[in-house]
Amino acid sequence: MLNTESPSSQHTDLDQYTAEQLVDAFVSDQITAVNAVRAAGVQIAEAVTAAVPRIKQGGRLVYVGAGTSGRLGVLDSVELLPTFSWPKERAVAMLAGGQTAMFEAVEGAEDDIGLGLADVQALNVGPLDVVLLLAASGTTPYVMGALYAAKSAGALTIGFANNPGAPVSSAADIGITLDTGAEVISGSTRLKAGTSQKIALNTFSSSLMVKLNKVYGNLMVDLKPTNAKLLKRAVALTMFATGADEQTAESTLAACEHHVKVAIVAIKKQIDVEQAKALLEQVEGNVRLALLK
């Protein structure tokens, strides 16, 4: 029996716990998720390093999963646009059963290896793409089909699983094992197995975006201000990075479509936004290097 499916030797009287005991049991067990991701740190860093050159050449991030794992992939993909201005078409999420499966289970979809193959082929996945394959069990047929198709297309494949020696991690170019063990509720991988996948994906994509010059210091300077909250954040970040007053930050941001990177370079170098854009283009969007020119 897979570790993620095995009944836990702890909390065998879970159904008799008080509300306080239940909360303590579930929260305490989540610590294992953090430790599992930390233990896989070398492999996650390897994945980031391998992904950077492909993505710089125009490759896409393609997330593949079923059930909880698939939904976590969708979540990571959609957050890249507002956080890092990453184009929607370059962060694609494939969920067994399609969009409907985001909200309700689609019977049999995750068990169809051919469907995984077909979905990847329909995306025209190629050598520059980075395909992230997510399966708590590490054996999900849909995900394995997608893995075979992605490897055949020459894409970089990164497999995430919660069981040691799982096919999805051992067959991928880079395997990331998040060994979270048995769940408090036997087999419910939406618990710490899911938490570990969320942390791992967040860590991978955020690290990748830093390497793609989406961050200046530790400031989120390539955000897409799609709502009032993010517009205020853009102003605050520009003020913090440059020491400018609010009026200067707002007017400069307005002149460059609220692109924080451009505003920072324009204000700090006392140049117009078109000059700032040109400097950033010369250095692949690296704010530090643009400020040195």
Summary of the structure (lengths in Angstrom):
residues: 293
radius of gyration: 21.5
end to end distance: 59.5
largest distance: 67.7
contacts: 1029
relative contact order: 0.13
helix: 56%
strand: 10%
